[in-house]
Amino acid sequence: RSGAIRMGEDYLAKGDEELMGKMNEMTDDPSPDVLIQLVLSAKSYANREEGGKLMEEIAGLNPDNEVIKVSAVVTPLEVEELKKKYILKNDRLRASVIRGFDIYKGLCASCHGKSGEGIKDLAPPLVGSPRMMGTDYRTPIKILLNGLTGDVDGKTYSVMVPMKNNDDQWIADVLTYVREDLGGVGGRIAPARVKEVRAANRDRDSYWTIPELEKEVVLK
């Protein structure tokens, strides 16, 4: 259901009232992932006031869910600055970065920091990470799909939980934002690449470790 909601964001941006009405009927959905996606997608709705009402309602119904609470925060100035920054970039890259920004700020920043600098004992830095910013795009995709456990660069952090329940576009967008905007390494990660990595590791149900990932890179 989360993927279906996300796929409708282009329609929401055009003011699709019927779709927004259906989303308003989902505020009691039992899945936290669906509720989080409702909040994130509501930010795309052309009628900002109505989108804001839905976000406020979901946040009010789930006061103990920190992810929903953070996701419901609207940062229009940051979004507008991001749009201006990428105005000369191609449409696909610009759209992916902006969607990825929403995901990152709503979900990832609480662990990895606002600018990807990391938070001590909680999550490692993304900026400067050879896994996240390296030339092998498969590595960060693998980490998001199956999660990560064990020491990272000699330090111990909390386990990185798998994000495989999200669709290929979601994974591609957040990685594109992190690599392009926070890391400055450039280059959009296409959903097709996520699909490829997902298929190659479809039978894996365990977290990755850094030694495993490094071995995989060498083998490639």
N, CA, C and O of each residue as an XYZ file, in Angstrom:
880
protein
N       0.825     -1.204      0.000
C       0.000      0.000      0.000
C       0.860      1.256      0.000
O       0.506      2.253     -0.628
N       1.986      1.211      0.700
C       2.877      2.378      0.734
C       3.341      2.746     -0.669
O       3.371      3.920     -1.038
N       3.703      1.724     -1.450
C       4.181      1.968     -2.804
C       3.098      2.580     -3.677
O       3.374      3.456     -4.496
N       1.872      2.121     -3.502
C       0.759      2.642     -4.291
C       0.509      4.114     -3.975
O       0.232      4.915     -4.868
N       0.609      4.455     -2.702
C       0.430      5.854     -2.297
C       1.515      6.723     -2.917
O       1.252      7.808     -3.435
N       2.729      6.219     -2.848
C       3.866      6.981     -3.368
C       3.736      7.190     -4.877
O       4.075      8.258     -5.386
N       3.255      6.195     -5.579
C       3.115      6.291     -7.024
C       2.090      7.354     -7.424
O       2.078      7.817     -8.565
N       1.243      7.728     -6.489
C       0.225      8.727     -6.794
C       0.654     10.158     -6.564
O      -0.152     11.075     -6.722
N       1.911     10.373     -6.192
C       2.344     11.727     -5.837
C       2.279     12.707     -7.007
O       2.027     13.895     -6.805
N       2.501     12.224     -8.218
C       2.392     13.113     -9.378
C       0.961     13.630     -9.526
O       0.740     14.784     -9.895
N      -0.001     12.763     -9.235
C      -1.406     13.160     -9.303
C      -1.750     14.122     -8.171
O      -2.518     15.066     -8.359
N      -1.178     13.877     -7.004
C      -1.411     14.772     -5.881
C      -0.874     16.173     -6.182
O      -1.496     17.178     -5.840
N       0.272     16.216     -6.818
C       0.877     17.509     -7.168
C      -0.009     18.297     -8.131
O       0.065     19.524     -8.195
N      -0.853     17.571     -8.884
C      -1.765     18.216     -9.834
C      -3.129     18.492     -9.191
O      -4.047     18.982     -9.849
N      -3.249     18.173     -7.905
C      -4.482     18.473     -7.185
C      -5.577     17.441     -7.299
O      -6.756     17.796     -7.282
N      -5.224     16.163     -7.417
C      -6.213     15.096     -7.556
C      -7.010     14.939     -6.254
O      -6.525     14.348     -5.289
N      -8.237     15.476     -6.240
C      -9.058     15.468     -5.028
C      -9.553     14.067     -4.672
O      -9.675     13.723     -3.496
N      -9.836     13.265     -5.695
C     -10.318     11.905     -5.438
C      -9.268     11.078     -4.709
O      -9.580     10.367     -3.754
N      -8.006     11.175     -5.168
C      -6.922     10.437     -4.521
C      -6.705     10.942     -3.101
O      -6.488     10.154     -2.180
N      -6.763     12.253     -2.931
C      -6.579     12.816     -1.595
C      -7.704     12.351     -0.673
O      -7.479     12.102      0.512
N      -8.917     12.233     -1.219
C     -10.033     11.754     -0.419
C      -9.810     10.332      0.065
O     -10.119     10.005      1.211
N      -9.272      9.485     -0.809
C      -8.972      8.102     -0.433
C      -7.902      8.043      0.653
O      -7.959      7.213      1.560
N      -6.924      8.943      0.538
C      -5.871      8.986      1.556
C      -6.431      9.401      2.908
O      -5.997      8.904      3.947
N      -7.394     10.312      2.891
C      -8.015     10.749      4.144
C      -8.786      9.622      4.818
O      -9.012      9.652      6.028
N      -9.189      8.631      4.033
C      -9.924      7.485      4.589
C      -8.983      6.431      5.186
O      -9.439      5.442      5.760
N      -7.665      6.648      5.048
C      -6.690      5.651      5.495
C      -5.984      6.030      6.789
O      -4.992      5.400      7.155
N      -6.473      7.043      7.484
C      -5.774      7.527      8.674
C      -5.759      6.524      9.827
O      -4.982      6.662     10.771
N      -6.631      5.507      9.740
C      -6.639      4.487     10.801
C      -5.977      3.187     10.345
O      -6.168      2.135     10.955
N      -5.198      3.272      9.269
C      -4.510      2.078      8.772
C      -3.614      1.507      9.879
O      -2.933      2.264     10.570
N      -3.609      0.188     10.051
C      -2.818     -0.424     11.133
C      -1.310     -0.428     10.881
O      -0.532     -0.673     11.804
N      -0.890     -0.162      9.647
C       0.543     -0.221      9.331
C       1.223      1.133      9.531
O       0.848      2.110      8.883
N       2.223      1.203     10.424
C       2.981      2.451     10.603
C       3.654      2.918      9.311
O       3.762      4.119      9.061
N       4.110      1.956      8.485
C       4.762      2.318      7.228
C       3.790      3.046      6.297
O       4.166      4.003      5.620
N       2.545      2.586      6.270
C       1.532      3.228      5.432
C       1.237      4.635      5.953
O       1.107      5.571      5.164
N       1.133      4.788      7.255
C       0.856      6.097      7.847
C       1.983      7.082      7.569
O       1.742      8.252      7.271
N       3.214      6.595      7.669
C       4.366      7.458      7.375
C       4.337      7.906      5.916
O       4.607      9.067      5.607
N       4.004      6.960      5.014
C       3.954      7.315      3.594
C       2.805      8.284      3.314
O       2.938      9.158      2.458
N       1.688      8.147      4.015
C       0.588      9.090      3.861
C       1.048     10.504      4.202
O       0.732     11.465      3.501
N       1.799     10.607      5.290
C       2.304     11.917      5.709
C       3.266     12.482      4.674
O       3.162     13.648      4.294
N       4.200     11.658      4.221
C       5.189     12.115      3.244
C       4.523     12.517      1.932
O       4.875     13.538      1.341
N       3.570     11.721      1.481
C       2.912     12.003      0.204
C       1.973     13.196      0.299
O       1.760     13.896     -0.691
N       1.412     13.436      1.472
C       0.529     14.593      1.654
C       1.263     15.899      1.375
O       0.648     16.900      1.007
N       2.573     15.882      1.553
C       3.369     17.081      1.279
C       3.368     17.438     -0.205
O       3.667     18.572     -0.579
N       3.031     16.464     -1.042
C       3.029     16.702     -2.489
C       1.731     17.329     -2.980
O       1.668     17.825     -4.105
N       0.695     17.309     -2.145
C      -0.624     17.746     -2.594
C      -0.623     19.233     -2.936
O      -0.069     20.055     -2.206
N      -1.251     19.558     -4.055
C      -1.266     20.939     -4.540
C      -1.894     21.895     -3.533
O      -1.448     23.033     -3.390
N      -2.922     21.435     -2.838
C      -3.558     22.246     -1.812
C      -2.807     22.031     -0.504
O      -3.089     21.091      0.239
N      -1.855     22.907     -0.232
C      -0.985     22.734      0.941
C      -1.767     22.702      2.249
O      -1.412     21.979      3.179
N      -2.829     23.491      2.307
C      -3.617     23.536      3.540
C      -4.267     22.190      3.823
O      -4.225     21.696      4.950
N      -4.874     21.595      2.785
C      -5.524     20.290      2.961
C      -4.499     19.197      3.249
O      -4.738     18.311      4.069
N      -3.365     19.267      2.575
C      -2.304     18.304      2.843
C      -1.819     18.412      4.274
O      -1.555     17.404      4.931
N      -1.705     19.631      4.750
C      -1.268     19.863      6.126
C      -2.246     19.315      7.147
O      -1.847     18.806      8.195
N      -3.548     19.423      6.831
C      -4.572     18.902      7.752
C      -4.449     17.394      7.910
O      -4.576     16.865      9.015
N      -4.200     16.703      6.799
C      -4.048     15.249      6.869
C      -2.817     14.885      7.700
O      -2.867     13.975      8.528
N      -1.723     15.595      7.477
C      -0.500     15.335      8.240
C      -0.728     15.555      9.737
O      -0.290     14.757     10.566
N      -1.411     16.636     10.066
C      -1.685     16.948     11.471
C      -2.578     15.885     12.110
O      -2.382     15.503     13.264
N      -3.559     15.415     11.342
C      -4.469     14.398     11.876
C      -3.727     13.106     12.196
O      -3.907     12.520     13.264
N      -2.896     12.673     11.259
C      -2.159     11.422     11.468
C      -1.182     11.565     12.634
O      -1.043     10.655     13.451
N      -0.508     12.709     12.704
C       0.429     12.939     13.810
C      -0.312     12.956     15.142
O       0.187     12.438     16.141
N      -1.507     13.552     15.155
C      -2.294     13.616     16.378
C      -2.790     12.263     16.837
O      -2.913     12.011     18.035
N      -3.078     11.381     15.871
C      -3.552     10.036     16.194
C      -2.424      9.101     16.621
O      -2.674      8.026     17.165
N      -1.197      9.511     16.375
C      -0.038      8.655     16.678
C       1.036      9.452     17.423
O       2.159      9.586     16.936
N       0.698      9.974     18.586
C       1.621     10.858     19.320
C       2.913     10.190     19.777
O       3.904     10.870     20.046
N       2.906      8.866     19.867
C       4.104      8.170     20.347
C       5.023      7.703     19.227
O       6.098      7.160     19.481
N       4.596      7.917     17.993
C       5.422      7.508     16.852
C       6.321      8.667     16.446
O       5.870      9.622     15.814
N       7.592      8.577     16.813
C       8.530      9.675     16.560
C       8.759      9.898     15.072
O       8.939     11.034     14.633
N       8.753      8.815     14.292
C       8.988      8.953     12.845
C       7.862      9.747     12.203
O       8.111     10.626     11.378
N       6.622      9.441     12.577
C       5.480     10.182     12.044
C       5.543     11.637     12.476
O       5.250     12.542     11.694
N       5.926     11.854     13.727
C       6.017     13.218     14.246
C       7.022     14.050     13.453
O       6.745     15.190     13.081
N       8.187     13.466     13.200
C       9.226     14.168     12.444
C       8.805     14.337     10.985
O       9.038     15.385     10.383
N       8.185     13.304     10.425
C       7.769     13.345      9.021
C       6.738     14.429      8.768
O       6.673     14.985      7.671
N       5.932     14.732      9.776
C       4.854     15.697      9.619
C       5.336     17.146      9.647
O       4.557     18.069      9.413
N       6.606     17.337      9.932
C       7.156     18.701      9.945
C       7.375     19.168      8.510
O       8.067     18.508      7.734
N       6.793     20.284      8.168
C       6.924     20.828      6.824
C       8.039     21.861      6.792
O       8.081     22.762      7.630
N       8.938     21.731      5.830
C      10.049     22.671      5.699
C      10.020     23.273      4.296
O      10.889     22.973      3.477
N       9.022     24.125      4.010
C       8.862     24.669      2.655
C      10.058     25.462      2.174
O      10.399     25.406      0.993
N      10.703     26.200      3.065
C      11.837     27.015      2.648
C      12.971     26.138      2.131
O      13.579     26.447      1.106
N      13.256     25.043      2.839
C      14.309     24.127      2.408
C      13.982     23.495      1.062
O      14.858     23.332      0.213
N      12.715     23.141      0.876
C      12.305     22.527     -0.385
C      12.454     23.516     -1.532
O      12.936     23.159     -2.607
N      12.042     24.757     -1.303
C      12.149     25.769     -2.355
C      13.609     26.043     -2.707
O      13.942     26.240     -3.875
N      14.472     26.055     -1.704
C      15.897     26.267     -1.947
C      16.478     25.113     -2.749
O      17.336     25.310     -3.609
N      16.003     23.907     -2.458
C      16.469     22.718     -3.173
C      16.030     22.781     -4.641
O      16.799     22.441     -5.541
N      14.804     23.215     -4.868
C      14.303     23.347     -6.239
C      15.138     24.344     -7.034
O      15.464     24.106     -8.197
N      15.480     25.461     -6.398
C      16.301     26.474     -7.064
C      17.699     25.936     -7.356
O      18.272     26.195     -8.415
N      18.230     25.190     -6.407
C      19.584     24.647     -6.554
C      19.679     23.709     -7.759
O      20.702     23.666     -8.443
N      18.600     22.957     -8.010
C      18.631     21.952     -9.080
C      17.817     22.368    -10.311
O      17.451     21.525    -11.130
N      17.543     23.647    -10.435
C      16.694     24.115    -11.527
C      17.278     23.831    -12.903
O      16.536     23.660    -13.871
N      18.603     23.781    -12.995
C      19.249     23.533    -14.289
C      19.557     22.056    -14.533
O      20.067     21.682    -15.589
N      19.240     21.226    -13.544
C      19.466     19.787    -13.687
C      18.314     19.163    -14.472
O      17.262     19.781    -14.641
N      18.521     17.927    -14.954
C      17.439     17.289    -15.699
C      16.265     16.963    -14.767
O      16.430     16.803    -13.558
N      15.091     16.873    -15.364
C      13.855     16.735    -14.586
C      13.849     15.527    -13.665
O      13.387     15.612    -12.527
N      14.367     14.392    -14.157
C      14.341     13.162    -13.356
C      15.218     13.290    -12.121
O      14.835     12.875    -11.027
N      16.401     13.869    -12.307
C      17.316     14.037    -11.173
C      16.709     15.001    -10.164
O      16.703     14.722     -8.965
N      16.209     16.112    -10.631
C      15.635     17.119     -9.733
C      14.471     16.534     -8.934
O      14.397     16.718     -7.719
N      13.572     15.837     -9.604
C      12.413     15.256     -8.919
C      12.843     14.201     -7.902
O      12.282     14.120     -6.809
N      13.838     13.395     -8.264
C      14.312     12.341     -7.367
C      14.965     12.935     -6.123
O      14.754     12.445     -5.013
N      15.758     13.989     -6.307
C      16.422     14.643     -5.169
C      15.388     15.227     -4.214
O      15.526     15.090     -2.998
N      14.364     15.869     -4.740
C      13.346     16.491     -3.896
C      12.538     15.436     -3.139
O      12.253     15.602     -1.953
N      12.173     14.361     -3.818
C      11.460     13.268     -3.115
C      12.369     12.641     -2.065
O      11.933     12.346     -0.952
N      13.633     12.442     -2.426
C      14.588     11.855     -1.488
C      14.815     12.726     -0.274
O      15.020     12.227      0.832
N      14.778     14.047     -0.486
C      14.911     14.995      0.630
C      13.793     14.783      1.642
O      14.038     14.729      2.847
N      12.559     14.664      1.144
C      11.413     14.450      2.036
C      11.575     13.172      2.849
O      11.308     13.146      4.051
N      12.015     12.117      2.178
C      12.211     10.835      2.872
C      13.307     10.956      3.920
O      13.143     10.528      5.063
N      14.419     11.543      3.516
C      15.564     11.647      4.428
C      15.209     12.465      5.668
O      15.463     12.038      6.794
N      14.627     13.627      5.458
C      14.304     14.495      6.592
C      13.258     13.863      7.501
O      13.277     14.056      8.717
N      12.343     13.104      6.896
C      11.278     12.506      7.685
C      11.648     11.225      8.398
O      11.007     10.849      9.379
N      12.682     10.550      7.910
C      13.005      9.235      8.463
C      14.473      9.087      8.855
O      14.781      8.691      9.980
N      15.362      9.400      7.945
C      16.787      9.093      8.132
C      17.531     10.094      9.026
O      18.463      9.721      9.738
N      17.115     11.363      8.985
C      17.849     12.405      9.711
C      17.857     12.187     11.213
O      18.786     12.611     11.901
N      16.820     11.523     11.729
C      16.751     11.302     13.177
C      17.878     10.404     13.678
O      18.209     10.426     14.863
N      18.472      9.612     12.776
C      19.589      8.737     13.155
C      20.920      9.223     12.568
O      21.946      9.222     13.248
N      20.886      9.636     11.302
C      22.132      9.985     10.604
C      22.469     11.473     10.646
O      23.502     11.890     10.121
N      21.606     12.269     11.264
C      21.863     13.694     11.366
C      21.294     14.464     10.190
O      21.105     13.913      9.106
N      21.024     15.733     10.411
C      20.386     16.578      9.396
C      21.166     16.630      8.098
O      20.582     16.660      7.015
N      22.489     16.643      8.205
C      23.330     16.767      7.005
C      24.143     15.517      6.721
O      25.129     15.562      5.986
N      23.725     14.397      7.308
C      24.424     13.143      7.078
C      25.727     13.009      7.840
O      26.597     12.217      7.477
N      25.854     13.797      8.905
C      27.095     13.790      9.679
C      27.166     12.644     10.688
O      28.212     12.414     11.294
N      26.055     11.924     10.871
C      26.018     10.817     11.812
C      25.733     11.276     13.228
O      25.887     12.456     13.542
N      25.321     10.359     14.082
C      25.066     10.658     15.491
C      25.793      9.608     16.326
O      25.594      8.408     16.137
N      26.617     10.057     17.227
C      27.463      9.172     18.042
C      26.658      8.050     18.684
O      25.613      8.276     19.295
N      27.174      6.832     18.529
C      26.610      5.605     19.104
C      25.273      5.192     18.488
O      24.755      4.123     18.808
N      24.715      6.012     17.622
C      23.422      5.685     17.021
C      23.556      5.249     15.566
O      23.124      4.155     15.201
N      24.154      6.101     14.737
C      24.296      5.773     13.307
C      25.534      6.472     12.742
O      25.835      7.601     13.130
N      26.249      5.818     11.838
C      27.485      6.370     11.285
C      27.242      7.512     10.303
O      26.136      7.665      9.786
N      28.274      8.311     10.045
C      28.157      9.370      9.044
C      27.912      8.773      7.659
O      28.429      7.706      7.327
N      27.127      9.469      6.871
C      26.934      9.084      5.480
C      27.883      9.868      4.583
O      28.415      9.343      3.605
N      28.081     11.124      4.933
C      29.011     11.971      4.177
C      30.429     11.452      4.387
O      30.875     11.302      5.524
N      31.119     11.184      3.320
C      32.478     10.662      3.412
C      32.555      9.155      3.534
O      33.649      8.590      3.550
N      31.414      8.497      3.619
C      31.401      7.039      3.741
C      31.783      6.394      2.414
O      31.174      6.695      1.387
N      32.781      5.513      2.418
C      33.170      4.849      1.172
C      32.090      3.898      0.646
O      32.053      3.595     -0.546
N      31.209      3.429      1.544
C      30.123      2.575      1.090
C      29.021      3.412      0.438
O      28.530      3.066     -0.637
N      28.638      4.497      1.079
C      27.525      5.298      0.578
C      27.928      6.152     -0.625
O      27.131      6.359     -1.541
N      29.155      6.640     -0.617
C      29.580      7.589     -1.650
C      30.535      6.977     -2.675
O      31.084      7.689     -3.515
N      30.734      5.668     -2.607
C      31.674      5.012     -3.513
C      31.137      4.857     -4.929
O      29.996      5.213     -5.223
N      31.980      4.322     -5.791
C      31.602      4.163     -7.203
C      30.700      2.962     -7.442
O      30.023      2.891     -8.468
N      30.683      2.015     -6.504
C      29.830      0.831     -6.649
C      28.443      1.132     -6.085
O      28.250      1.100     -4.870
N      27.481      1.421     -6.952
C      26.142      1.795     -6.509
C      25.423      0.640     -5.799
O      24.464      0.867     -5.060
N      25.887     -0.602     -6.024
C      25.203     -1.750     -5.426
C      25.303     -1.756     -3.903
O      24.374     -2.187     -3.220
N      26.416     -1.284     -3.376
C      26.641     -1.365     -1.931
C      25.605     -0.590     -1.124
O      24.992     -1.175     -0.232
N      25.377      0.699     -1.391
C      24.359      1.396     -0.601
C      22.958      0.833     -0.800
O      22.143      0.858      0.122
N      22.672      0.327     -1.993
C      21.359     -0.282     -2.232
C      21.201     -1.528     -1.365
O      20.148     -1.739     -0.763
N      22.242     -2.349     -1.301
C      22.202     -3.554     -0.469
C      21.949     -3.200      0.996
O      21.168     -3.862      1.679
N      22.613     -2.156      1.464
C      22.465     -1.761      2.863
C      21.036     -1.338      3.155
O      20.475     -1.721      4.181
N      20.444     -0.558      2.271
C      19.072     -0.123      2.511
C      18.090     -1.280      2.440
O      17.140     -1.336      3.221
N      18.306     -2.194      1.523
C      17.374     -3.303      1.363
C      17.403     -4.280      2.542
O      16.352     -4.689      3.035
N      18.605     -4.653      2.994
C      18.712     -5.695      4.021
C      19.224     -5.211      5.365
O      19.268     -5.985      6.321
N      19.613     -3.941      5.457
C      20.108     -3.426      6.722
C      21.578     -3.760      6.945
O      22.211     -4.422      6.123
N      22.110     -3.290      8.073
C      23.531     -3.456      8.369
C      23.726     -3.676      9.861
O      23.082     -3.026     10.684
N      24.620     -4.596     10.203
C      24.946     -4.842     11.603
C      26.452     -4.963     11.754
O      27.168     -5.153     10.772
N      26.933     -4.851     12.996
C      28.373     -4.948     13.232
C      29.063     -3.598     13.190
O      28.450     -2.576     12.882
N      30.363     -3.613     13.509
C      31.137     -2.373     13.557
C      31.247     -1.717     12.186
O      31.297     -2.393     11.158
N      31.281     -0.393     12.191
C      31.473      0.401     10.975
C      32.687      1.291     11.196
O      32.669      2.187     12.041
N      33.731      1.039     10.435
C      34.976      1.808     10.561
C      35.490      1.825     12.000
O      35.936      2.851     12.513
N      35.411      0.652     12.634
C      35.960      0.510     13.979
C      35.079      1.022     15.097
O      35.512      1.051     16.249
N      33.853      1.426     14.795
C      32.946      1.949     15.815
C      31.657      1.142     15.838
O      31.235      0.589     14.822
N      31.041      1.082     17.005
C      29.808      0.316     17.167
C      28.608      1.244     17.170
O      28.577      2.242     17.891
N      27.618      0.900     16.353
C      26.389      1.689     16.266
C      25.186      0.761     16.411
O      25.328     -0.460     16.474
N      24.018      1.356     16.461
C      22.786      0.562     16.455
C      22.636     -0.134     15.105
O      23.236      0.287     14.116
N      21.850     -1.178     15.066
C      21.608     -1.907     13.823
C      20.836     -1.019     12.847
O      19.888     -0.334     13.230
N      21.252     -1.043     11.596
C      20.509     -0.358     10.534
C      19.413     -1.312     10.057
O      19.704     -2.385      9.528
N      18.157     -0.915     10.246
C      17.052     -1.824      9.913
C      16.828     -1.877      8.398
O      17.084     -0.898      7.698
N      16.352     -3.015      7.894
C      16.092     -3.146      6.456
C      14.961     -2.233      5.987
O      14.008     -1.970      6.721
N      15.085     -1.765      4.773
C      14.061     -0.905      4.174
C      13.437     -1.570      2.942
O      12.830     -0.895      2.111
N      13.585     -2.886      2.828
C      13.156     -3.590      1.615
C      11.648     -3.542      1.383
O      11.190     -3.817      0.274
N      10.869     -3.200      2.408
C       9.430     -3.115      2.217
C       9.023     -1.911      1.374
O       7.894     -1.829      0.891
N       9.955     -0.981      1.204
C       9.698      0.170      0.346
C       9.994     -0.196     -1.106
O      10.801     -1.085     -1.375
N       9.341      0.488     -2.036
C       9.512      0.140     -3.438
C      10.843      0.666     -4.005
O      11.566      1.407     -3.340
N      11.140      0.269     -5.232
C      12.414      0.618     -5.858
C      12.596      2.129     -6.000
O      13.702      2.642     -5.829
N      11.522      2.831     -6.310
C      11.608      4.285     -6.469
C      11.988      4.955     -5.156
O      12.798      5.882     -5.141
N      11.409      4.493     -4.062
C      11.698      5.050     -2.725
C      13.180      4.902     -2.394
O      13.831      5.861     -1.979
N      13.707      3.691     -2.580
C      15.125      3.435     -2.313
C      16.000      4.305     -3.210
O      16.971      4.901     -2.744
N      15.660      4.378     -4.483
C      16.443      5.159     -5.444
C      16.438      6.637     -5.083
O      17.473      7.297     -5.172
N      15.301      7.160     -4.681
C      15.192      8.587     -4.376
C      16.032      8.994     -3.167
O      16.755      9.989     -3.214
N      15.933      8.224     -2.087
C      16.672      8.625     -0.888
C      18.178      8.496     -1.106
O      18.946      9.320     -0.608
N      18.603      7.480     -1.838
C      20.030      7.333     -2.130
C      20.514      8.429     -3.076
O      21.632      8.926     -2.937
N      19.679      8.801     -4.028
C      20.053      9.884     -4.943
C      20.232     11.187     -4.176
O      21.183     11.929     -4.421
N      19.321     11.467     -3.250
C      19.444     12.685     -2.441
C      20.718     12.668     -1.609
O      21.461     13.649     -1.581
N      20.966     11.561     -0.936
C      22.139     11.468     -0.060
C      23.432     11.610     -0.855
O      24.330     12.351     -0.456
N      23.529     10.909     -1.965
C      24.760     10.933     -2.761
C      24.926     12.259     -3.516
O      26.025     12.809     -3.581
N      23.852     12.751     -4.070
C      23.918     13.960     -4.898
C      24.025     15.221     -4.049
O      24.908     16.049     -4.275
N      23.138     15.371     -3.082
C      23.072     16.637     -2.351
C      23.955     16.678     -1.108
O      24.652     17.666     -0.877
N      23.932     15.625     -0.315
C      24.756     15.613      0.896
C      26.209     15.280      0.591
O      27.127     15.868      1.164
N      26.408     14.332     -0.315
C      27.773     13.880     -0.591
C      28.445     14.549     -1.768
O      29.672     14.591     -1.854
N      27.635     15.076     -2.680
C      28.204     15.768     -3.833
C      28.921     14.867     -4.820
O      29.750     15.334     -5.601
N      28.607     13.565     -4.791
C      29.293     12.661     -5.723
C      28.579     12.604     -7.066
O      29.144     12.125     -8.049
N      27.354     13.084     -7.116
C      26.647     13.204     -8.387
C      26.102     11.896     -8.917
O      26.580     10.812     -8.583
N      25.095     12.030     -9.748
C      24.553     10.854    -10.420
C      23.306     10.307     -9.773
O      23.306      9.953     -8.594
N      22.231     10.239    -10.560
C      20.967      9.691    -10.077
C      21.030      8.169    -10.069
O      21.521      7.560    -11.019
N      20.533      7.554     -8.997
C      20.375      6.104     -8.959
C      18.974      5.794     -9.464
O      17.985      6.219     -8.867
N      18.894      5.066    -10.545
C      17.602      4.763    -11.162
C      16.919      3.598    -10.447
O      17.598      2.711     -9.930
N      15.587      3.587    -10.410
C      14.856      2.469     -9.807
C      15.233      1.126    -10.419
O      15.199      0.102     -9.737
N      15.590      1.125    -11.694
C      15.964     -0.124    -12.361
C      17.190     -0.753    -11.708
O      17.310     -1.977    -11.658
N      18.094      0.078    -11.211
C      19.290     -0.451    -10.532
C      18.920     -1.075     -9.195
O      19.488     -2.091     -8.796
N      17.968     -0.462     -8.509
C      17.499     -1.036     -7.248
C      16.819     -2.375     -7.520
O      17.027     -3.348     -6.795
N      16.021     -2.412     -8.552
C      15.334     -3.652     -8.931
C      16.327     -4.761     -9.215
O      16.122     -5.911     -8.826
N      17.406     -4.406     -9.899
C      18.458     -5.373    -10.238
C      19.113     -5.951     -8.987
O      19.292     -7.164     -8.875
N      19.469     -5.074     -8.046
C      20.125     -5.520     -6.812
C      19.147     -6.312     -5.942
O      19.527     -7.305     -5.321
N      17.912     -5.879     -5.901
C      16.899     -6.584     -5.119
C      16.730     -8.022     -5.635
O      16.658     -8.971     -4.854
N      16.668     -8.159     -6.955
C      16.488     -9.478     -7.559
C      17.695    -10.377     -7.300
O      17.543    -11.572     -7.044
N      18.895     -9.796     -7.369
C      20.116    -10.580     -7.171
C      20.252    -11.092     -5.739
O      20.958    -12.069     -5.489
N      19.567    -10.422     -4.788
C      19.676    -10.804     -3.375
C      18.322    -11.175     -2.784
O      18.110    -11.044     -1.578
N      17.406    -11.639     -3.630
C      16.038    -11.897     -3.183
C      15.941    -12.989     -2.115
O      14.984    -13.011     -1.341
N      16.914    -13.883     -2.067
C      16.853    -14.966     -1.086
C      17.545    -14.614      0.231
O      17.546    -15.418      1.163
N      18.124    -13.439      0.312
C      18.830    -13.048      1.529
C      17.833    -12.489      2.538
O      17.029    -11.618      2.206
N      17.886    -12.986      3.759
C      16.976    -12.500      4.796
C      17.739    -12.040      6.046
O      17.155    -11.901      7.121
N      19.040    -11.806      5.893
C      19.856    -11.378      7.031
C      20.511    -10.025      6.737
O      20.602     -9.591      5.589
N      20.963     -9.374      7.812
C      21.655     -8.102      7.673
C      22.994     -8.300      6.951
O      23.569     -9.388      6.967
N      23.471     -7.231      6.322
C      24.824     -7.234      5.794
C      25.796     -6.832      6.891
O      25.399     -6.198      7.868
N      27.058     -7.193      6.740
C      28.137     -6.692      7.583
C      29.150     -6.027      6.661
O      29.172     -6.291      5.459
N      29.977     -5.175      7.220
C      30.978     -4.480      6.401
C      31.938     -5.467      5.724
O      32.212     -5.311      4.534
N      32.457     -6.470      6.432
C      33.351     -7.433      5.752
C      32.688     -8.121      4.566
O      33.321     -8.322      3.529
N      31.412     -8.485      4.714
C      30.690     -9.117      3.603
C      30.594     -8.179      2.415
O      30.843     -8.585      1.280
N      30.238     -6.943      2.662
C      30.077     -5.966      1.594
C      31.405     -5.708      0.873
O      31.454     -5.599     -0.352
N      32.471     -5.613      1.660
C      33.784     -5.373      1.052
C      34.223     -6.562      0.204
O      34.829     -6.393     -0.854
N      33.912     -7.760      0.677
C      34.232     -8.970     -0.090
C      33.444     -8.990     -1.399
O      33.977     -9.361     -2.445
N      32.178     -8.593     -1.337
C      31.330     -8.580     -2.530
C      31.884     -7.610     -3.578
O      31.875     -7.908     -4.773
N      32.363     -6.454     -3.125
C      32.919     -5.460     -4.042
C      34.142     -6.014     -4.740
O      34.313     -5.832     -5.946
N      34.999     -6.695     -3.980
C      36.216     -7.289     -4.560
C      35.848     -8.334     -5.605
O      36.460     -8.397     -6.671
N      34.847     -9.152     -5.295
C      34.425    -10.206     -6.217
C      33.852     -9.632     -7.508
O      33.998    -10.223     -8.578
N      33.197     -8.472     -7.399
C      32.623     -7.849     -8.591
C      33.724     -7.376     -9.531
O      33.435     -6.824    -10.592
